[in-house]
Amino acid sequence: MEAATGTRGASWWSEATTLQRGVLVLSVVNTAWSVAGLIANPDFATGDAATSVQVLGVDFNGWHALSGILAFAPGILIARSDELSRLYVIALIPIGFVAPGIWALVDTQPMGIWPFEHNEADAVLHLANGVVYTALLLYTERERRRARASG
């Protein structure tokens, strides 16, 4: 009956931790942005044939969009578990944000498949996401410590 009335989703949200909610929202936004990038430029060419199109200020092609979808879409399901959300964020910060953000600052065509005419914008995207995910993780770690201390 619960699933039929639609209260299951509302119940999950009300019982979810701040980390789970944050991972869900950020995963949906970044997955949608990546899908928009794939729609705008579904090009999977490499080397000099690779192209890019700006979507909300960031250069996208099929490779960049696919990597975003592969990185963020799992977060939508992972958000169902607080512990998996924590591990996901811990892994995503260095691999999905810091390393590619720094790389985007120093290379206008990483791996020969991501041509960035506006590589600074891509660096800002990755590093800003890294800051947001790090802040979410630090805030929720403080919440965890408080909960352990009081209970």
mmCIF file of the C-alpha atoms, coordinates in Angstrom:
data_MODEL
# 
_entry.id   MODEL 
# 
loop_
_atom_site.group_PDB 
_atom_site.id 
_atom_site.type_symbol 
_atom_site.label_atom_id 
_atom_site.label_alt_id 
_atom_site.label_comp_id 
_atom_site.label_asym_id 
_atom_site.label_entity_id 
_atom_site.label_seq_id 
_atom_site.pdbx_PDB_ins_code 
_atom_site.Cartn_x 
_atom_site.Cartn_y 
_atom_site.Cartn_z 
_atom_site.occupancy 
_atom_site.B_iso_or_equiv 
_atom_site.pdbx_formal_charge 
_atom_site.auth_seq_id 
_atom_site.auth_comp_id 
_atom_site.auth_asym_id 
_atom_site.auth_atom_id 
_atom_site.pdbx_PDB_model_num 
ATOM 1   C CA . MET A 1 1   ? 0.000  0.000  0.000   1.00 0.00 ? 1   MET A CA 1 
ATOM 2   C CA . GLU A 1 2   ? 2.832  2.365  0.843   1.00 0.00 ? 2   GLU A CA 1 
ATOM 3   C CA . ALA A 1 3   ? 4.269  2.271  -2.703  1.00 0.00 ? 3   ALA A CA 1 
ATOM 4   C CA . ALA A 1 4   ? 0.811  2.651  -4.212  1.00 0.00 ? 4   ALA A CA 1 
ATOM 5   C CA . THR A 1 5   ? 0.137  5.867  -2.329  1.00 0.00 ? 5   THR A CA 1 
ATOM 6   C CA . GLY A 1 6   ? 3.501  7.375  -3.206  1.00 0.00 ? 6   GLY A CA 1 
ATOM 7   C CA . THR A 1 7   ? 4.572  7.903  0.419   1.00 0.00 ? 7   THR A CA 1 
ATOM 8   C CA . ARG A 1 8   ? 7.643  5.683  0.115   1.00 0.00 ? 8   ARG A CA 1 
ATOM 9   C CA . GLY A 1 9   ? 9.708  8.390  -1.636  1.00 0.00 ? 9   GLY A CA 1 
ATOM 10  C CA . ALA A 1 10  ? 8.577  11.101 0.741   1.00 0.00 ? 10  ALA A CA 1 
ATOM 11  C CA . SER A 1 11  ? 9.423  8.861  3.672   1.00 0.00 ? 11  SER A CA 1 
ATOM 12  C CA . TRP A 1 12  ? 12.920 8.208  2.291   1.00 0.00 ? 12  TRP A CA 1 
ATOM 13  C CA . TRP A 1 13  ? 13.606 11.926 1.899   1.00 0.00 ? 13  TRP A CA 1 
ATOM 14  C CA . SER A 1 14  ? 12.476 12.730 5.435   1.00 0.00 ? 14  SER A CA 1 
ATOM 15  C CA . GLU A 1 15  ? 14.652 9.949  6.866   1.00 0.00 ? 15  GLU A CA 1 
ATOM 16  C CA . ALA A 1 16  ? 17.683 10.598 4.633   1.00 0.00 ? 16  ALA A CA 1 
ATOM 17  C CA . THR A 1 17  ? 20.796 12.186 6.084   1.00 0.00 ? 17  THR A CA 1 
ATOM 18  C CA . THR A 1 18  ? 22.071 15.533 4.881   1.00 0.00 ? 18  THR A CA 1 
ATOM 19  C CA . LEU A 1 19  ? 24.808 13.667 3.021   1.00 0.00 ? 19  LEU A CA 1 
ATOM 20  C CA . GLN A 1 20  ? 22.311 11.454 1.194   1.00 0.00 ? 20  GLN A CA 1 
ATOM 21  C CA . ARG A 1 21  ? 20.170 14.433 0.210   1.00 0.00 ? 21  ARG A CA 1 
ATOM 22  C CA . GLY A 1 22  ? 23.222 16.359 -0.964  1.00 0.00 ? 22  GLY A CA 1 
ATOM 23  C CA . VAL A 1 23  ? 24.528 13.452 -3.015  1.00 0.00 ? 23  VAL A CA 1 
ATOM 24  C CA . LEU A 1 24  ? 21.111 12.968 -4.612  1.00 0.00 ? 24  LEU A CA 1 
ATOM 25  C CA . VAL A 1 25  ? 20.651 16.634 -5.530  1.00 0.00 ? 25  VAL A CA 1 
ATOM 26  C CA . LEU A 1 26  ? 24.218 17.096 -6.802  1.00 0.00 ? 26  LEU A CA 1 
ATOM 27  C CA . SER A 1 27  ? 24.064 13.836 -8.759  1.00 0.00 ? 27  SER A CA 1 
ATOM 28  C CA . VAL A 1 28  ? 20.787 14.782 -10.444 1.00 0.00 ? 28  VAL A CA 1 
ATOM 29  C CA . VAL A 1 29  ? 22.063 18.270 -11.365 1.00 0.00 ? 29  VAL A CA 1 
ATOM 30  C CA . ASN A 1 30  ? 25.416 17.040 -12.698 1.00 0.00 ? 30  ASN A CA 1 
ATOM 31  C CA . THR A 1 31  ? 23.849 14.102 -14.553 1.00 0.00 ? 31  THR A CA 1 
ATOM 32  C CA . ALA A 1 32  ? 21.333 16.452 -16.185 1.00 0.00 ? 32  ALA A CA 1 
ATOM 33  C CA . TRP A 1 33  ? 24.143 18.845 -17.150 1.00 0.00 ? 33  TRP A CA 1 
ATOM 34  C CA . SER A 1 34  ? 26.083 15.935 -18.686 1.00 0.00 ? 34  SER A CA 1 
ATOM 35  C CA . VAL A 1 35  ? 23.024 14.720 -20.596 1.00 0.00 ? 35  VAL A CA 1 
ATOM 36  C CA . ALA A 1 36  ? 22.533 18.265 -21.907 1.00 0.00 ? 36  ALA A CA 1 
ATOM 37  C CA . GLY A 1 37  ? 26.182 18.248 -22.996 1.00 0.00 ? 37  GLY A CA 1 
ATOM 38  C CA . LEU A 1 38  ? 25.686 14.933 -24.808 1.00 0.00 ? 38  LEU A CA 1 
ATOM 39  C CA . ILE A 1 39  ? 22.589 16.272 -26.580 1.00 0.00 ? 39  ILE A CA 1 
ATOM 40  C CA . ALA A 1 40  ? 24.404 19.482 -27.546 1.00 0.00 ? 40  ALA A CA 1 
ATOM 41  C CA . ASN A 1 41  ? 27.461 17.669 -28.902 1.00 0.00 ? 41  ASN A CA 1 
ATOM 42  C CA . PRO A 1 42  ? 27.320 13.885 -29.229 1.00 0.00 ? 42  PRO A CA 1 
ATOM 43  C CA . ASP A 1 43  ? 30.728 13.875 -30.964 1.00 0.00 ? 43  ASP A CA 1 
ATOM 44  C CA . PHE A 1 44  ? 33.099 11.065 -29.923 1.00 0.00 ? 44  PHE A CA 1 
ATOM 45  C CA . ALA A 1 45  ? 35.911 12.029 -32.296 1.00 0.00 ? 45  ALA A CA 1 
ATOM 46  C CA . THR A 1 46  ? 39.476 12.119 -30.992 1.00 0.00 ? 46  THR A CA 1 
ATOM 47  C CA . GLY A 1 47  ? 42.634 14.112 -31.677 1.00 0.00 ? 47  GLY A CA 1 
ATOM 48  C CA . ASP A 1 48  ? 42.383 17.042 -34.079 1.00 0.00 ? 48  ASP A CA 1 
ATOM 49  C CA . ALA A 1 49  ? 38.903 15.905 -35.199 1.00 0.00 ? 49  ALA A CA 1 
ATOM 50  C CA . ALA A 1 50  ? 37.455 16.287 -31.682 1.00 0.00 ? 50  ALA A CA 1 
ATOM 51  C CA . THR A 1 51  ? 35.023 19.161 -31.214 1.00 0.00 ? 51  THR A CA 1 
ATOM 52  C CA . SER A 1 52  ? 33.433 20.885 -28.249 1.00 0.00 ? 52  SER A CA 1 
ATOM 53  C CA . VAL A 1 53  ? 30.331 22.954 -27.595 1.00 0.00 ? 53  VAL A CA 1 
ATOM 54  C CA . GLN A 1 54  ? 29.782 25.118 -24.525 1.00 0.00 ? 54  GLN A CA 1 
ATOM 55  C CA . VAL A 1 55  ? 26.868 24.120 -22.306 1.00 0.00 ? 55  VAL A CA 1 
ATOM 56  C CA . LEU A 1 56  ? 26.312 26.480 -19.390 1.00 0.00 ? 56  LEU A CA 1 
ATOM 57  C CA . GLY A 1 57  ? 29.852 27.769 -19.870 1.00 0.00 ? 57  GLY A CA 1 
ATOM 58  C CA . VAL A 1 58  ? 31.637 24.410 -19.993 1.00 0.00 ? 58  VAL A CA 1 
ATOM 59  C CA . ASP A 1 59  ? 33.016 22.725 -23.120 1.00 0.00 ? 59  ASP A CA 1 
ATOM 60  C CA . PHE A 1 60  ? 31.320 19.414 -23.851 1.00 0.00 ? 60  PHE A CA 1 
ATOM 61  C CA . ASN A 1 61  ? 31.628 16.655 -26.401 1.00 0.00 ? 61  ASN A CA 1 
ATOM 62  C CA . GLY A 1 62  ? 30.451 13.067 -26.236 1.00 0.00 ? 62  GLY A CA 1 
ATOM 63  C CA . TRP A 1 63  ? 33.458 11.979 -24.163 1.00 0.00 ? 63  TRP A CA 1 
ATOM 64  C CA . HIS A 1 64  ? 33.088 14.706 -21.555 1.00 0.00 ? 64  HIS A CA 1 
ATOM 65  C CA . ALA A 1 65  ? 29.338 14.154 -21.326 1.00 0.00 ? 65  ALA A CA 1 
ATOM 66  C CA . LEU A 1 66  ? 29.693 10.373 -21.051 1.00 0.00 ? 66  LEU A CA 1 
ATOM 67  C CA . SER A 1 67  ? 32.310 10.694 -18.323 1.00 0.00 ? 67  SER A CA 1 
ATOM 68  C CA . GLY A 1 68  ? 29.946 12.978 -16.392 1.00 0.00 ? 68  GLY A CA 1 
ATOM 69  C CA . ILE A 1 69  ? 27.049 10.569 -16.777 1.00 0.00 ? 69  ILE A CA 1 
ATOM 70  C CA . LEU A 1 70  ? 29.215 7.639  -15.659 1.00 0.00 ? 70  LEU A CA 1 
ATOM 71  C CA . ALA A 1 71  ? 30.493 9.604  -12.660 1.00 0.00 ? 71  ALA A CA 1 
ATOM 72  C CA . PHE A 1 72  ? 27.215 11.124 -11.467 1.00 0.00 ? 72  PHE A CA 1 
ATOM 73  C CA . ALA A 1 73  ? 24.323 8.849  -12.473 1.00 0.00 ? 73  ALA A CA 1 
ATOM 74  C CA . PRO A 1 74  ? 25.395 6.144  -9.986  1.00 0.00 ? 74  PRO A CA 1 
ATOM 75  C CA . GLY A 1 75  ? 25.168 8.771  -7.243  1.00 0.00 ? 75  GLY A CA 1 
ATOM 76  C CA . ILE A 1 76  ? 21.406 8.877  -7.760  1.00 0.00 ? 76  ILE A CA 1 
ATOM 77  C CA . LEU A 1 77  ? 21.167 5.251  -6.586  1.00 0.00 ? 77  LEU A CA 1 
ATOM 78  C CA . ILE A 1 78  ? 24.078 5.430  -4.150  1.00 0.00 ? 78  ILE A CA 1 
ATOM 79  C CA . ALA A 1 79  ? 22.254 8.208  -2.290  1.00 0.00 ? 79  ALA A CA 1 
ATOM 80  C CA . ARG A 1 80  ? 19.895 5.557  -0.886  1.00 0.00 ? 80  ARG A CA 1 
ATOM 81  C CA . SER A 1 81  ? 22.675 4.530  1.529   1.00 0.00 ? 81  SER A CA 1 
ATOM 82  C CA . ASP A 1 82  ? 24.418 6.928  3.897   1.00 0.00 ? 82  ASP A CA 1 
ATOM 83  C CA . GLU A 1 83  ? 27.597 4.828  4.088   1.00 0.00 ? 83  GLU A CA 1 
ATOM 84  C CA . LEU A 1 84  ? 27.792 4.346  0.307   1.00 0.00 ? 84  LEU A CA 1 
ATOM 85  C CA . SER A 1 85  ? 27.195 8.079  -0.154  1.00 0.00 ? 85  SER A CA 1 
ATOM 86  C CA . ARG A 1 86  ? 30.129 8.783  2.127   1.00 0.00 ? 86  ARG A CA 1 
ATOM 87  C CA . LEU A 1 87  ? 32.441 6.411  0.237   1.00 0.00 ? 87  LEU A CA 1 
ATOM 88  C CA . TYR A 1 88  ? 31.224 7.778  -3.115  1.00 0.00 ? 88  TYR A CA 1 
ATOM 89  C CA . VAL A 1 89  ? 32.024 11.354 -2.120  1.00 0.00 ? 89  VAL A CA 1 
ATOM 90  C CA . ILE A 1 90  ? 35.412 10.398 -0.679  1.00 0.00 ? 90  ILE A CA 1 
ATOM 91  C CA . ALA A 1 91  ? 36.318 8.685  -3.988  1.00 0.00 ? 91  ALA A CA 1 
ATOM 92  C CA . LEU A 1 92  ? 34.776 11.336 -6.242  1.00 0.00 ? 92  LEU A CA 1 
ATOM 93  C CA . ILE A 1 93  ? 36.582 14.354 -4.764  1.00 0.00 ? 93  ILE A CA 1 
ATOM 94  C CA . PRO A 1 94  ? 40.131 13.457 -5.874  1.00 0.00 ? 94  PRO A CA 1 
ATOM 95  C CA . ILE A 1 95  ? 39.273 11.368 -8.946  1.00 0.00 ? 95  ILE A CA 1 
ATOM 96  C CA . GLY A 1 96  ? 36.363 13.343 -10.387 1.00 0.00 ? 96  GLY A CA 1 
ATOM 97  C CA . PHE A 1 97  ? 37.155 16.870 -9.315  1.00 0.00 ? 97  PHE A CA 1 
ATOM 98  C CA . VAL A 1 98  ? 40.640 17.711 -8.093  1.00 0.00 ? 98  VAL A CA 1 
ATOM 99  C CA . ALA A 1 99  ? 42.708 15.766 -10.653 1.00 0.00 ? 99  ALA A CA 1 
ATOM 100 C CA . PRO A 1 100 ? 40.620 16.753 -13.712 1.00 0.00 ? 100 PRO A CA 1 
ATOM 101 C CA . GLY A 1 101 ? 40.313 20.332 -12.455 1.00 0.00 ? 101 GLY A CA 1 
ATOM 102 C CA . ILE A 1 102 ? 44.074 20.733 -12.220 1.00 0.00 ? 102 ILE A CA 1 
ATOM 103 C CA . TRP A 1 103 ? 44.546 18.931 -15.524 1.00 0.00 ? 103 TRP A CA 1 
ATOM 104 C CA . ALA A 1 104 ? 42.072 21.295 -17.210 1.00 0.00 ? 104 ALA A CA 1 
ATOM 105 C CA . LEU A 1 105 ? 44.145 24.248 -16.028 1.00 0.00 ? 105 LEU A CA 1 
ATOM 106 C CA . VAL A 1 106 ? 47.291 23.015 -17.752 1.00 0.00 ? 106 VAL A CA 1 
ATOM 107 C CA . ASP A 1 107 ? 45.995 21.266 -20.890 1.00 0.00 ? 107 ASP A CA 1 
ATOM 108 C CA . THR A 1 108 ? 43.576 22.435 -23.565 1.00 0.00 ? 108 THR A CA 1 
ATOM 109 C CA . GLN A 1 109 ? 43.050 18.904 -24.949 1.00 0.00 ? 109 GLN A CA 1 
ATOM 110 C CA . PRO A 1 110 ? 43.377 16.263 -22.201 1.00 0.00 ? 110 PRO A CA 1 
ATOM 111 C CA . MET A 1 111 ? 43.987 12.742 -23.503 1.00 0.00 ? 111 MET A CA 1 
ATOM 112 C CA . GLY A 1 112 ? 43.429 14.053 -27.038 1.00 0.00 ? 112 GLY A CA 1 
ATOM 113 C CA . ILE A 1 113 ? 39.657 13.683 -26.668 1.00 0.00 ? 113 ILE A CA 1 
ATOM 114 C CA . TRP A 1 114 ? 38.499 16.735 -24.698 1.00 0.00 ? 114 TRP A CA 1 
ATOM 115 C CA . PRO A 1 115 ? 39.200 19.882 -26.687 1.00 0.00 ? 115 PRO A CA 1 
ATOM 116 C CA . PHE A 1 116 ? 38.769 22.781 -24.289 1.00 0.00 ? 116 PHE A CA 1 
ATOM 117 C CA . GLU A 1 117 ? 38.708 26.196 -25.868 1.00 0.00 ? 117 GLU A CA 1 
ATOM 118 C CA . HIS A 1 118 ? 37.597 27.403 -22.446 1.00 0.00 ? 118 HIS A CA 1 
ATOM 119 C CA . ASN A 1 119 ? 39.670 25.099 -20.237 1.00 0.00 ? 119 ASN A CA 1 
ATOM 120 C CA . GLU A 1 120 ? 39.514 27.561 -17.336 1.00 0.00 ? 120 GLU A CA 1 
ATOM 121 C CA . ALA A 1 121 ? 35.732 27.153 -17.219 1.00 0.00 ? 121 ALA A CA 1 
ATOM 122 C CA . ASP A 1 122 ? 36.118 23.385 -17.039 1.00 0.00 ? 122 ASP A CA 1 
ATOM 123 C CA . ALA A 1 123 ? 38.686 23.750 -14.271 1.00 0.00 ? 123 ALA A CA 1 
ATOM 124 C CA . VAL A 1 124 ? 36.254 25.963 -12.352 1.00 0.00 ? 124 VAL A CA 1 
ATOM 125 C CA . LEU A 1 125 ? 33.468 23.371 -12.845 1.00 0.00 ? 125 LEU A CA 1 
ATOM 126 C CA . HIS A 1 126 ? 35.583 20.533 -11.474 1.00 0.00 ? 126 HIS A CA 1 
ATOM 127 C CA . LEU A 1 127 ? 37.214 22.449 -8.642  1.00 0.00 ? 127 LEU A CA 1 
ATOM 128 C CA . ALA A 1 128 ? 33.964 24.156 -7.565  1.00 0.00 ? 128 ALA A CA 1 
ATOM 129 C CA . ASN A 1 129 ? 32.203 20.768 -7.489  1.00 0.00 ? 129 ASN A CA 1 
ATOM 130 C CA . GLY A 1 130 ? 35.131 19.486 -5.435  1.00 0.00 ? 130 GLY A CA 1 
ATOM 131 C CA . VAL A 1 131 ? 34.685 22.334 -2.944  1.00 0.00 ? 131 VAL A CA 1 
ATOM 132 C CA . VAL A 1 132 ? 30.927 21.725 -2.680  1.00 0.00 ? 132 VAL A CA 1 
ATOM 133 C CA . TYR A 1 133 ? 31.309 17.963 -2.192  1.00 0.00 ? 133 TYR A CA 1 
ATOM 134 C CA . THR A 1 134 ? 34.136 18.520 0.331   1.00 0.00 ? 134 THR A CA 1 
ATOM 135 C CA . ALA A 1 135 ? 32.014 21.020 2.287   1.00 0.00 ? 135 ALA A CA 1 
ATOM 136 C CA . LEU A 1 136 ? 29.109 18.550 2.261   1.00 0.00 ? 136 LEU A CA 1 
ATOM 137 C CA . LEU A 1 137 ? 31.375 15.773 3.513   1.00 0.00 ? 137 LEU A CA 1 
ATOM 138 C CA . LEU A 1 138 ? 32.954 17.903 6.258   1.00 0.00 ? 138 LEU A CA 1 
ATOM 139 C CA . TYR A 1 139 ? 29.579 19.215 7.422   1.00 0.00 ? 139 TYR A CA 1 
ATOM 140 C CA . THR A 1 140 ? 28.080 15.750 7.589   1.00 0.00 ? 140 THR A CA 1 
ATOM 141 C CA . GLU A 1 141 ? 31.146 14.318 9.345   1.00 0.00 ? 141 GLU A CA 1 
ATOM 142 C CA . ARG A 1 142 ? 30.570 16.914 12.052  1.00 0.00 ? 142 ARG A CA 1 
ATOM 143 C CA . GLU A 1 143 ? 26.914 15.815 12.203  1.00 0.00 ? 143 GLU A CA 1 
ATOM 144 C CA . ARG A 1 144 ? 28.064 12.184 12.615  1.00 0.00 ? 144 ARG A CA 1 
ATOM 145 C CA . ARG A 1 145 ? 30.394 13.093 15.493  1.00 0.00 ? 145 ARG A CA 1 
ATOM 146 C CA . ARG A 1 146 ? 27.635 15.036 17.261  1.00 0.00 ? 146 ARG A CA 1 
ATOM 147 C CA . ALA A 1 147 ? 25.197 12.141 16.842  1.00 0.00 ? 147 ALA A CA 1 
ATOM 148 C CA . ARG A 1 148 ? 27.745 9.664  18.268  1.00 0.00 ? 148 ARG A CA 1 
ATOM 149 C CA . ALA A 1 149 ? 28.533 11.955 21.197  1.00 0.00 ? 149 ALA A CA 1 
ATOM 150 C CA . SER A 1 150 ? 24.866 12.456 22.105  1.00 0.00 ? 150 SER A CA 1 
ATOM 151 C CA . GLY A 1 151 ? 23.768 8.888  21.587  1.00 0.00 ? 151 GLY A CA 1 
# 
